Amino acid sequence: MNLTIENIVLVGSLLLFISIIVGKTSYKFGVPTLLLFLAIGIIAGSEGIGGIRFDDPQIAQFIGIVSLNFILFSGGLDTNWKAVKPILREGIALSTLGVLLTALSLGTFVWLITDFTIYESMLLGSIVSSTDAAAVFSILRSKSLALKTNLRPTLELESGSNDPMAYVLTIAFLTLVVNQDQSILSIIPMFLLQMVLGGIGGFVFGKISKVIINKIKLDFEGLYPVLVIALMFITFSATDFVGGNGFLAIYICAVYLGNQDIIHKKTILKMYDGLAWLMQIVLFLTLGLLVFPKQVIPIMGVGLLISLFLIIVARPVGVFLSLIFFKMKLRRRFYISWVGLRGGVPIVFATYPLLAGIEKANMIFNIVFFISVTSVLIQGTTLSIVAKWLNVGLPETAKKLSATDLLLSENPKAEMKEFTITPNCYAVDKKIVELGFPKNAIIAMINRNGSYITPNGATKIEAQDNLIVLADHPDIFDKVHDTLTDPST
């Protein structure tokens, strides 16, 4: 079946609906949603039961770039600067030097075992050199796995910021493949320009975006998320236009905005969370449609060798060498090495050789696809097991205690205080909406019998509840106390 204007909405909505339902079910079995979205795309494709004919890498690349904009921007908005700041150097080392070393070591291996030229081998290594944050943390959430110390922020920072480095390396080695007469030294200026302008562009547009969001007066709250989308695309395209790395720019811009006070911030964050999920599904479905399984089967042998080398050798080499000057326990280094999932980003980057028309483009694309699938299958399904084996996961009691820390990380500007409800308190057996709570304070969580619940206006307060209250200023807690105990005072 060929996609037409008449049926694309129907087919697209059905695939989206199936992906959401199947993705929800996958949490029970620990199967990464990424893999299922890809599988649905393949099943719906020309060689599957859907019979949808889709063979346009240019459209797939366009969808991929737009999707990555939303995914990276959403990840940046959710990045807590206070949590990331202590491990900033480690995260940057992993997302730059770590990616470079992974690409070079894997590229060398590909060159030794295949008939690829050295530049083609390095191109393949560069394409699969970055990790996929969406795949990693969807599995961690499904298993309710909390990680010790600063391990989670380290993984978040690396996963969110290493795609720009992989992109630059991909474009650089693709240029060398297309222009065989160029020296490898010729790509260094382009590399430096991309990273420097990308970093500057992200920070500058972040500052400008904050001013625009807070100063402009829009009549409807729903227009503010739309405004942020426009600013996101301006940041990406303007930085790319002047020769900078647009992916790096939007990530830095989003990290900056996510840690500033901006109007309707909660609405913007919620919208981007939903859009990021939508774009992940659309991206993986599109890439699944683009793949022809019959073309993947012949390269499964060499693909498995390359994938295993990436998991067992190249990724650990990149991690251990990039962190060699940092103080970190050995088991944490091993876990960071294992959390090196390849996902949708490498498959998107693999469309660049296809559009450039290089000789081995199809083979590179199919190998990259196979590597992404095997990485998710091998590493993605064992993240929680390896975390427990290396003793880097928190026990259940620690997870409960960390809930307040998580709450504060999501509201870095807020003051927090706990109130214990005694049996003679006014608030006992009353709904929150009936209390007349101060406007500048909210009950963010209730610790009831050792379990945390997220309340709403209809939630009844019970004796012995511990209320976790957030307020704009410490003085407001006096009003909160009076409201809970005796509102007449």
Phi, psi and omega in degrees: 000129176270140179285128176233171179299327183290325186248354186295323180293315180297310181296316181297317181292323177295317178296321178296315179298314180298319181297318180295315181295314180294322178298320177298317180295327186295333181302325182297326186259359179073016178276126181301135181299327178308313183296320181290322177297317177298316181298318179297320177298319180293316180298324180279349185284187187295333179260007178251189184287339179286327178067024180281121181272111179221112183217057182230092182297335180292314177295319179299319179294318178300312178299320180297316181295316178298316180296318180295328175303310181293318183295314180292320180294318177297318178297322178293319178299326182275355182282121180272114185299322180297324179284327184277328187306317180296337183243024184299315182295319178296317180297317179294320178299317180293320186279350178243287181296320180299317178294317180298313181294323177297315180297316183291317181292318178291320178301320178297317179297315179299319180297324183284328187255355181234179176265015176293148171288169182297321180288322176296322178294316178294327177297314178298317178298322180292320183299322184257021186274348182255157181263166184247107183295320183300316181294318183298307190276343172293326178286318180299320179292320183294331179264001182052045184264114174264147184244150185287157175044231185260021185295315181296312176301325178298314180293322178297313182296314180298311183296324182281336188247359184268348177298319179302320180296316179297323179296313180299315179296321179299311180295321182296310182285333174295321176299319180290327177292317181289320181249084186297337184279350181282150177273153178297335179292338183290342181271350182296313177302319179297318180299310181296319180297315180301311185288317182293310180294326177297315179294314180295316181299318180299316182291317181296312180292332174296315178297313181296318182297320179299315180297316181296314183298318185278335185267327183288141180254106179256144186285337185233135180300325182295345180280340182294316174300325178295320177300317180295322177299316179299316179295325178298311181292326176297316179301312181296308187289322180293318179295318178295324181298322181271005176098009179267174180272107183295325180295318177295320182297314183290329178292313180295318178302316181291320177299318179297310181296322182294342181248019176243162174275109178234157183295137177054041184298318182297320178297317180296316181296317180296319181295318181291329176297314178294318180294324178298318177296317179301314183291326175298314180296312180299317181299309185289325175297316180297315180294325176296319178295328183286339184276139174249105184308325180297333178277339180280324184305315182297336183259009184298324180296304180292327178297320179293320177299313180295318181297315179295320177296319178299315183289315190271329186242300190298312179297311176301322177300313179299318182290309186294319181288323180288337180257013187298331182264007181250147179275114182203138180297147184300320183292331176291322177296319179296320181291319176301321178298320182288328179277066181235045184297137171261136185225229185286330184300311178301324180293322176296314179297332180289348176283341180296314174299325178299315181287332178285343177073028179287161190302314187259026185299314181296319180295319178298315181300314182292323177294316179299317179299315181296320179298316180299317181294313181292326178297315179294320180294315185280307184276318186299324182275357183238010183300314181291323179296313180294323178300317179289321180297321179273358178060044176249000178267150179276144174292167184302320182295322180292326178299319181294319181292334183277359182297321180292324177296319178297319181297316179293325179296331179278342180228067189298339182269353187273154171266146182232143176208145179259139177237128176265128182271112177275161184303333183265010179290148178299327188285347184300132178067016177250147175287150181302322181296340181272353188277339185068047184296145177305142185295330184265022178218149177222150170273104187277325180211156174234124175267107183239113179056039176085358180244143179265132175235147178264115187276164168226185184300334182271358181289131178272137177277135179244156176300143181076006173292144169253112182268128175262111187250133174253139180218158180287334184211145182303329182297335183292338182296334176296318178294323178298317180299315180296321181296322183281328186262309183205093185295347183280346184279000000 
